[in-house]
Amino acid sequence: MLTSCSNLAAVAILKTPDCSKSGLISVAKNCKLCKLLRKLHIDGWKTNRINDEGLIALSKHCSNLQDLVLIGVNSTRTSLELLARNCQKLERLALCGSETIGDAEISYIAEKCTALKKLCIKSCHVSDHGVEALGGGCPNLVKFNVKKWRGVTGDGAG
């Protein structure tokens, strides 16, 4: 069980359909490792069972996160606000295949995630407005990976 792994610094939850928001909440609240956790990779495997509630618990208890990858996890501005506020060491963020990530969320990330060095956004509902916000924010951003943005025009990409 994860609660006995007191020195664990990285966790990958990949294609695990039984993993849910309640499981993530339980680990975040009860596991000693969350204080040391630096890297977390969650592949929601299109089950949509991990949402804001799980990410909110994570942001409250895992303040040392530096690397967060969310695939198929429908986070919203609510959980992203807490992640930005509580996980100020966050240097890498990947948001992929989310139905809830759009311009408002990208604009918030650009404004508040000041330590961010790497950002990957794939298959999200982002337009030229979101790209413009990123251009004006994230002062430490050195790597930006974008794929399958549905609303970005050639002008926005330029």
MDAnalysis code that builds the backbone (N, CA, C; Angstrom):
import MDAnalysis as mda
import numpy as np

u = mda.Universe.empty(474, n_residues=158, atom_resindex=np.repeat(np.arange(158), 3), trajectory=True)
u.add_TopologyAttr("name", ["N", "CA", "C"] * 158)
u.add_TopologyAttr("resid", np.arange(1, 159))
u.add_TopologyAttr("resname", ["MET", "LEU", "THR", "SER", "CYS", "SER", "ASN", "LEU", "ALA", "ALA", "VAL", "ALA", "ILE", "LEU", "LYS", "THR", "PRO", "ASP", "CYS", "SER", "LYS", "SER", "GLY", "LEU", "ILE", "SER", "VAL", "ALA", "LYS", "ASN", "CYS", "LYS", "LEU", "CYS", "LYS", "LEU", "LEU", "ARG", "LYS", "LEU", "HIS", "ILE", "ASP", "GLY", "TRP", "LYS", "THR", "ASN", "ARG", "ILE", "ASN", "ASP", "GLU", "GLY", "LEU", "ILE", "ALA", "LEU", "SER", "LYS", "HIS", "CYS", "SER", "ASN", "LEU", "GLN", "ASP", "LEU", "VAL", "LEU", "ILE", "GLY", "VAL", "ASN", "SER", "THR", "ARG", "THR", "SER", "LEU", "GLU", "LEU", "LEU", "ALA", "ARG", "ASN", "CYS", "GLN", "LYS", "LEU", "GLU", "ARG", "LEU", "ALA", "LEU", "CYS", "GLY", "SER", "GLU", "THR", "ILE", "GLY", "ASP", "ALA", "GLU", "ILE", "SER", "TYR", "ILE", "ALA", "GLU", "LYS", "CYS", "THR", "ALA", "LEU", "LYS", "LYS", "LEU", "CYS", "ILE", "LYS", "SER", "CYS", "HIS", "VAL", "SER", "ASP", "HIS", "GLY", "VAL", "GLU", "ALA", "LEU", "GLY", "GLY", "GLY", "CYS", "PRO", "ASN", "LEU", "VAL", "LYS", "PHE", "ASN", "VAL", "LYS", "LYS", "TRP", "ARG", "GLY", "VAL", "THR", "GLY", "ASP", "GLY", "ALA", "GLY"])
u.atoms.positions = np.array([
    [0.824, -1.174, 0.000],
    [0.000, 0.000, 0.000],
    [0.873, 1.244, 0.000],
    [0.428, 2.306, -0.679],
    [1.210, 3.521, -0.821],
    [1.494, 4.222, 0.503],
    [0.631, 4.071, 1.480],
    [0.829, 4.779, 2.743],
    [2.083, 4.337, 3.478],
    [2.632, 3.190, 3.141],
    [3.849, 2.724, 3.813],
    [5.118, 3.131, 3.067],
    [4.991, 3.805, 1.949],
    [6.141, 4.232, 1.146],
    [6.512, 5.662, 1.521],
    [7.219, 5.836, 2.613],
    [7.449, 7.168, 3.165],
    [8.423, 8.025, 2.361],
    [9.220, 7.443, 1.467],
    [10.185, 8.220, 0.695],
    [9.831, 8.338, -0.785],
    [8.646, 7.937, -1.149],
    [8.218, 7.959, -2.539],
    [8.120, 9.398, -3.046],
    [8.750, 9.684, -4.177],
    [8.753, 11.037, -4.721],
    [8.012, 11.130, -6.052],
    [7.717, 9.993, -6.704],
    [7.038, 10.003, -7.990],
    [6.015, 8.878, -8.046],
    [4.834, 9.198, -8.591],
    [3.767, 8.209, -8.732],
    [3.181, 8.331, -10.128],
    [2.969, 7.193, -10.780],
    [2.290, 7.157, -12.074],
    [1.082, 6.248, -11.955],
    [-0.081, 6.805, -12.244],
    [-1.328, 6.040, -12.241],
    [-1.767, 5.974, -13.696],
    [-1.515, 4.838, -14.329],
    [-1.709, 4.729, -15.770],
    [-2.774, 3.714, -16.126],
    [-3.713, 4.144, -16.939],
    [-4.753, 3.276, -17.488],
    [-5.322, 2.334, -16.431],
    [-5.745, 2.921, -15.352],
    [-6.305, 2.187, -14.233],
    [-7.759, 2.608, -14.067],
    [-8.675, 1.894, -14.689],
    [-10.071, 2.329, -14.666],
    [-10.696, 2.337, -13.275],
    [-10.130, 1.601, -12.332],
    [-10.691, 1.579, -10.983],
    [-10.234, 2.759, -10.137],
    [-9.263, 3.511, -10.599],
    [-8.805, 4.664, -9.844],
    [-9.839, 5.780, -9.997],
    [-10.277, 6.326, -8.868],
    [-11.326, 7.332, -8.898],
    [-10.936, 8.523, -8.042],
    [-11.813, 9.518, -8.049],
    [-11.563, 10.701, -7.222],
    [-11.478, 10.322, -5.752],
    [-12.295, 9.367, -5.304],
    [-12.254, 8.980, -3.887],
    [-10.926, 8.305, -3.537],
    [-10.353, 7.542, -4.460],
    [-9.046, 6.935, -4.231],
    [-7.959, 7.984, -4.135],
    [-8.002, 8.972, -5.033],
    [-7.016, 10.039, -5.016],
    [-7.167, 10.887, -3.750],
    [-8.391, 11.155, -3.358],
    [-8.638, 11.919, -2.127],
    [-8.080, 11.164, -0.920],
    [-8.322, 9.877, -0.855],
    [-7.845, 9.065, 0.261],
    [-6.322, 9.068, 0.342],
    [-5.671, 8.893, -0.794],
    [-4.210, 8.905, -0.818],
    [-3.696, 10.284, -0.404],
    [-4.284, 11.344, -0.946],
    [-3.821, 12.697, -0.632],
    [-3.964, 13.022, 0.848],
    [-5.066, 12.618, 1.448],
    [-5.323, 12.945, 2.851],
    [-4.571, 12.057, 3.831],
    [-4.391, 10.801, 3.502],
    [-3.893, 9.833, 4.468],
    [-2.461, 9.372, 4.266],
    [-1.882, 9.683, 3.146],
    [-0.585, 9.126, 2.825],
    [0.544, 10.091, 3.186],
    [1.496, 9.607, 3.914],
    [2.647, 10.412, 4.328],
    [3.480, 10.862, 3.133],
    [3.426, 10.103, 2.066],
    [4.257, 10.414, 0.909],
    [3.861, 11.713, 0.230],
    [2.654, 12.169, 0.402],
    [2.207, 13.363, -0.312],
    [3.020, 14.605, 0.032],
    [3.569, 14.658, 1.206],
    [4.413, 15.800, 1.571],
    [5.693, 15.831, 0.744],
    [6.163, 14.652, 0.310],
    [7.398, 14.556, -0.467],
    [7.169, 14.411, -1.969],
    [5.941, 14.142, -2.364],
    [5.636, 13.850, -3.762],
    [5.993, 15.028, -4.666],
    [6.851, 14.738, -5.643],
    [7.272, 15.762, -6.600],
    [6.691, 15.541, -7.982],
    [6.455, 14.280, -8.354],
    [5.961, 13.973, -9.699],
    [4.727, 13.096, -9.610],
    [3.691, 13.484, -10.347],
    [2.471, 12.694, -10.407],
    [1.975, 12.673, -11.838],
    [1.745, 11.467, -12.338],
    [1.262, 11.253, -13.698],
    [-0.036, 10.454, -13.582],
    [-1.142, 11.049, -13.994],
    [-2.439, 10.368, -13.936],
    [-2.996, 10.257, -15.339],
    [-3.199, 9.043, -15.778],
    [-3.868, 8.783, -17.050],
    [-5.266, 8.288, -16.724],
    [-6.259, 9.165, -16.880],
    [-7.638, 8.850, -16.534],
    [-8.263, 7.788, -17.410],
    [-7.599, 7.386, -18.442],
    [-7.997, 6.289, -19.328],
    [-9.436, 6.418, -19.800],
    [-9.836, 7.662, -20.052],
    [-11.158, 7.976, -20.580],
    [-12.291, 7.517, -19.677],
    [-11.990, 7.265, -18.410],
    [-13.045, 6.826, -17.499],
    [-13.707, 8.004, -16.814],
    [-13.039, 9.151, -16.803],
    [-13.587, 10.369, -16.227],
    [-13.975, 10.193, -14.756],
    [-13.204, 9.408, -14.018],
    [-13.524, 9.139, -12.618],
    [-12.723, 10.002, -11.659],
    [-11.742, 10.725, -12.179],
    [-10.966, 11.649, -11.352],
    [-11.316, 13.050, -11.845],
    [-11.813, 13.880, -10.935],
    [-12.225, 15.217, -11.333],
    [-11.708, 16.245, -10.335],
    [-12.373, 17.383, -10.270],
    [-11.933, 18.465, -9.397],
    [-11.758, 18.043, -7.942],
    [-12.656, 17.240, -7.420],
    [-12.569, 16.853, -6.010],
    [-11.237, 16.172, -5.695],
    [-10.832, 15.253, -6.544],
    [-9.555, 14.568, -6.348],
    [-8.376, 15.512, -6.487],
    [-8.436, 16.403, -7.477],
    [-7.342, 17.347, -7.697],
    [-7.265, 18.399, -6.595],
    [-8.406, 18.772, -6.039],
    [-8.423, 19.725, -4.925],
    [-7.733, 19.107, -3.711],
    [-8.057, 17.858, -3.394],
    [-7.402, 17.162, -2.279],
    [-5.903, 17.064, -2.529],
    [-5.541, 16.748, -3.748],
    [-4.133, 16.652, -4.120],
    [-3.418, 17.988, -3.888],
    [-4.036, 19.072, -4.346],
    [-3.401, 20.387, -4.213],
    [-3.272, 20.818, -2.755],
    [-4.172, 20.381, -1.909],
    [-4.120, 20.750, -0.492],
    [-3.041, 19.989, 0.272],
    [-2.711, 18.785, -0.165],
    [-1.819, 17.926, 0.610],
    [-0.474, 17.642, -0.050],
    [-0.307, 18.019, -1.309],
    [0.930, 17.706, -2.037],
    [1.578, 18.996, -2.539],
    [1.982, 19.842, -1.630],
    [2.473, 21.175, -1.983],
    [3.847, 21.176, -2.652],
    [4.554, 20.060, -2.639],
    [5.878, 20.004, -3.263],
    [5.856, 19.505, -4.706],
    [4.680, 19.368, -5.288],
    [4.591, 18.905, -6.678],
    [5.373, 19.830, -7.609],
    [6.182, 19.222, -8.459],
    [6.939, 19.955, -9.472],
    [6.512, 19.548, -10.876],
    [5.983, 18.352, -11.009],
    [5.683, 17.768, -12.314],
    [4.322, 17.086, -12.236],
    [3.340, 17.614, -12.969],
    [1.985, 17.055, -12.938],
    [1.501, 16.819, -14.352],
    [1.156, 15.560, -14.651],
    [0.625, 15.180, -15.957],
    [-0.783, 14.640, -15.740],
    [-1.763, 15.258, -16.403],
    [-3.156, 14.834, -16.309],
    [-3.659, 14.504, -17.708],
    [-3.952, 13.236, -17.929],
    [-4.455, 12.789, -19.221],
    [-5.876, 12.287, -19.025],
    [-6.811, 12.864, -19.770],
    [-8.202, 12.440, -19.659],
    [-8.826, 12.773, -18.317],
    [-8.286, 13.777, -17.647],
    [-8.825, 14.224, -16.356],
    [-9.489, 15.573, -16.586],
    [-10.761, 15.667, -16.261],
    [-11.510, 16.896, -16.505],
    [-11.417, 17.844, -15.321],
    [-10.296, 18.545, -15.273],
    [-10.099, 19.559, -14.239],
    [-10.748, 20.857, -14.711],
    [-11.050, 21.724, -13.770],
    [-11.617, 23.026, -14.107],
    [-10.795, 24.115, -13.440],
    [-11.217, 25.333, -13.625],
    [-10.490, 26.464, -13.035],
    [-10.434, 26.329, -11.509],
    [-11.454, 25.763, -10.904],
    [-11.485, 25.611, -9.449],
    [-10.278, 24.825, -8.955],
    [-10.032, 23.655, -9.535],
    [-8.890, 22.848, -9.089],
    [-7.573, 23.448, -9.559],
    [-7.554, 24.055, -10.728],
    [-6.331, 24.686, -11.219],
    [-5.930, 25.873, -10.337],
    [-6.919, 26.611, -9.817],
    [-6.622, 27.718, -8.904],
    [-5.901, 27.214, -7.657],
    [-6.411, 26.132, -7.090],
    [-5.781, 25.577, -5.891],
    [-4.411, 24.993, -6.187],
    [-4.264, 24.350, -7.324],
    [-2.949, 23.831, -7.703],
    [-1.942, 24.967, -7.837],
    [-2.356, 26.057, -8.491],
    [-1.454, 27.195, -8.677],
    [-1.113, 27.850, -7.339],
    [-2.089, 27.948, -6.464],
    [-1.886, 28.600, -5.168],
    [-1.054, 27.751, -4.209],
    [-1.336, 26.440, -4.168],
    [-0.708, 25.566, -3.171],
    [0.535, 24.845, -3.666],
    [0.677, 24.694, -4.965],
    [1.813, 23.968, -5.542],
    [2.681, 24.956, -6.320],
    [3.272, 25.873, -5.613],
    [4.019, 26.961, -6.250],
    [5.345, 26.530, -6.848],
    [5.749, 25.279, -6.613],
    [6.987, 24.758, -7.200],
    [6.734, 24.065, -8.540],
    [5.479, 24.068, -8.995],
    [5.103, 23.364, -10.219],
    [5.866, 23.921, -11.419],
    [6.722, 23.076, -12.009],
    [7.548, 23.474, -13.151],
    [7.081, 22.855, -14.458],
    [6.398, 21.709, -14.380],
    [5.923, 21.041, -15.591],
    [4.459, 20.677, -15.401],
    [3.648, 21.038, -16.394],
    [2.229, 20.736, -16.356],
    [1.802, 20.247, -17.730],
    [1.127, 19.106, -17.745],
    [0.566, 18.575, -18.987],
    [-0.921, 18.351, -18.769],
    [-1.714, 18.913, -19.653],
    [-3.164, 18.758, -19.624],
    [-3.568, 18.212, -20.987],
    [-3.964, 16.956, -21.021],
    [-4.218, 16.311, -22.301],
    [-5.590, 15.633, -22.315],
    [-6.311, 15.821, -23.396],
    [-7.577, 15.122, -23.585],
    [-8.653, 15.507, -22.590],
    [-8.651, 16.759, -22.176],
    [-9.651, 17.212, -21.208],
    [-10.774, 17.936, -21.928],
    [-11.987, 17.608, -21.566],
    [-13.160, 18.270, -22.141],
    [-13.439, 19.604, -21.459],
    [-12.763, 19.882, -20.347],
    [-13.072, 21.073, -19.557],
    [-11.997, 22.147, -19.599],
    [-10.895, 21.901, -20.283],
    [-9.825, 22.890, -20.376],
    [-10.057, 23.746, -21.612],
    [-10.182, 25.051, -21.378],
    [-10.399, 26.006, -22.461],
    [-9.615, 27.283, -22.221],
    [-10.024, 28.345, -22.876],
    [-9.308, 29.615, -22.786],
    [-9.218, 30.157, -21.360],
    [-10.300, 30.071, -20.595],
    [-10.295, 30.607, -19.228],
    [-9.261, 29.890, -18.364],
    [-9.187, 28.586, -18.493],
    [-8.230, 27.804, -17.707],
    [-6.792, 28.080, -18.138],
    [-6.571, 28.177, -19.441],
    [-5.233, 28.467, -19.962],
    [-4.799, 29.873, -19.548],
    [-5.725, 30.824, -19.584],
    [-5.416, 32.188, -19.162],
    [-5.029, 32.223, -17.689],
    [-5.722, 31.456, -16.878],
    [-5.406, 31.412, -15.458],
    [-4.022, 30.803, -15.229],
    [-3.728, 29.721, -15.922],
    [-2.405, 29.090, -15.820],
    [-1.317, 30.095, -16.207],
    [-1.543, 30.811, -17.300],
    [-0.562, 31.789, -17.773],
    [-0.314, 32.871, -16.730],
    [-1.357, 33.251, -16.025],
    [-1.254, 34.333, -15.040],
    [-0.648, 33.869, -13.714],
    [-1.006, 32.670, -13.252],
    [-0.693, 32.275, -11.882],
    [0.434, 31.255, -11.717],
    [0.720, 30.476, -12.729],
    [1.755, 29.438, -12.596],
    [3.099, 30.021, -13.000],
    [3.647, 30.844, -12.129],
    [4.850, 31.606, -12.468],
    [6.125, 30.767, -12.510],
    [6.153, 29.629, -11.829],
    [7.353, 28.772, -11.837],
    [7.368, 27.823, -13.033],
    [6.285, 27.786, -13.781],
    [6.131, 26.828, -14.881],
    [7.205, 27.014, -15.949],
    [7.906, 25.913, -16.248],
    [8.940, 25.923, -17.286],
    [8.499, 25.142, -18.518],
    [7.668, 24.111, -18.303],
    [7.221, 23.271, -19.412],
    [5.710, 23.120, -19.338],
    [5.061, 23.332, -20.483],
    [3.611, 23.216, -20.557],
    [3.239, 22.427, -21.799],
    [2.420, 21.416, -21.593],
    [1.947, 20.584, -22.707],
    [0.422, 20.570, -22.652],
    [-0.181, 20.959, -23.755],
    [-1.643, 20.965, -23.825],
    [-2.032, 20.284, -25.133],
    [-2.741, 19.179, -25.003],
    [-3.164, 18.422, -26.182],
    [-4.662, 18.151, -26.128],
    [-5.312, 18.290, -27.260],
    [-6.732, 17.952, -27.418],
    [-7.628, 18.648, -26.401],
    [-7.444, 19.955, -26.270],
    [-8.284, 20.758, -25.388],
    [-8.973, 21.839, -26.216],
    [-9.989, 22.453, -25.646],
    [-10.783, 23.471, -26.344],
    [-10.184, 24.861, -26.133],
    [-9.105, 25.134, -26.832],
    [-8.394, 26.394, -26.690],
    [-8.439, 27.130, -28.023],
    [-8.592, 28.453, -27.948],
    [-8.644, 29.274, -29.159],
    [-7.466, 30.250, -29.181],
    [-7.496, 31.162, -30.122],
    [-6.448, 32.172, -30.232],
    [-6.318, 32.985, -28.943],
    [-7.426, 33.198, -28.243],
    [-7.404, 33.960, -26.992],
    [-6.520, 33.269, -25.943],
    [-6.634, 31.958, -25.812],
    [-5.803, 31.208, -24.864],
    [-4.332, 31.275, -25.219],
    [-4.028, 31.183, -26.500],
    [-2.641, 31.269, -26.966],
    [-2.084, 32.655, -26.665],
    [-2.888, 33.674, -26.883],
    [-2.462, 35.045, -26.595],
    [-2.155, 35.222, -25.105],
    [-2.996, 34.648, -24.255],
    [-2.769, 34.735, -22.806],
    [-1.449, 34.071, -22.422],
    [-1.145, 32.929, -23.025],
    [0.120, 32.249, -22.737],
    [1.310, 33.089, -23.176],
    [1.133, 33.789, -24.291],
    [2.211, 34.649, -24.789],
    [2.550, 35.769, -23.828],
    [1.569, 36.188, -23.034],
    [1.797, 37.274, -22.094],
    [2.070, 36.814, -20.665],
    [2.017, 35.519, -20.422],
    [2.214, 35.007, -19.063],
    [3.324, 33.985, -19.001],
    [3.361, 33.225, -17.920],
    [4.368, 32.175, -17.713],
    [5.779, 32.683, -18.024],
    [6.319, 33.569, -17.178],
    [7.607, 34.201, -17.482],
    [8.788, 33.246, -17.571],
    [8.696, 32.056, -16.972],
    [9.809, 31.108, -16.991],
    [9.638, 29.983, -18.005],
    [8.598, 30.060, -18.817],
    [8.299, 28.996, -19.776],
    [9.406, 28.869, -20.819],
    [9.972, 27.653, -20.934],
    [11.021, 27.403, -21.920],
    [10.591, 26.353, -22.948],
    [9.563, 25.570, -22.624],
    [9.090, 24.553, -23.555],
    [7.568, 24.538, -23.543],
    [7.009, 24.581, -24.748],
    [5.564, 24.637, -24.904],
    [5.169, 23.668, -26.011],
    [4.396, 22.658, -25.668],
    [3.994, 21.632, -26.624],
    [2.484, 21.715, -26.817],
    [2.071, 21.847, -28.052],
    [0.656, 21.987, -28.381],
    [0.303, 21.016, -29.496],
    [-0.793, 20.288, -29.311],
    [-1.288, 19.414, -30.372],
    [-2.807, 19.390, -30.326],
    [-3.407, 19.350, -31.481],
    [-4.856, 19.176, -31.635],
    [-5.685, 20.220, -30.897],
    [-5.275, 21.472, -31.026],
    [-6.098, 22.544, -30.487],
    [-7.193, 22.815, -31.497],
    [-8.406, 22.804, -31.077],
    [-9.542, 22.871, -31.989],
    [-9.878, 24.276, -32.459],
    [-9.477, 25.303, -31.707],
    [-9.892, 26.651, -32.062],
    [-8.776, 27.615, -32.377],
    [-7.574, 27.119, -32.612],
    [-6.444, 28.006, -32.885],
    [-6.270, 28.142, -34.391],
    [-6.217, 29.381, -34.842],
    [-6.017, 29.655, -36.262],
    [-4.536, 29.847, -36.536],
    [-4.189, 29.997, -37.788],
    [-2.809, 30.268, -38.169],
    [-2.323, 31.582, -37.589],
    [-3.205, 32.571, -37.493],
    [-2.833, 33.856, -36.901],
    [-2.517, 33.697, -35.422],
    [-3.317, 32.923, -34.723],
    [-3.097, 32.698, -33.288],
    [-1.805, 31.975, -33.030],
    [-1.487, 30.989, -33.852],
    [-0.248, 30.232, -33.684],
    [0.970, 31.106, -33.943],
    [0.830, 32.053, -34.850],
    [1.934, 32.964, -35.167],
    [2.219, 33.890, -34.018],
])
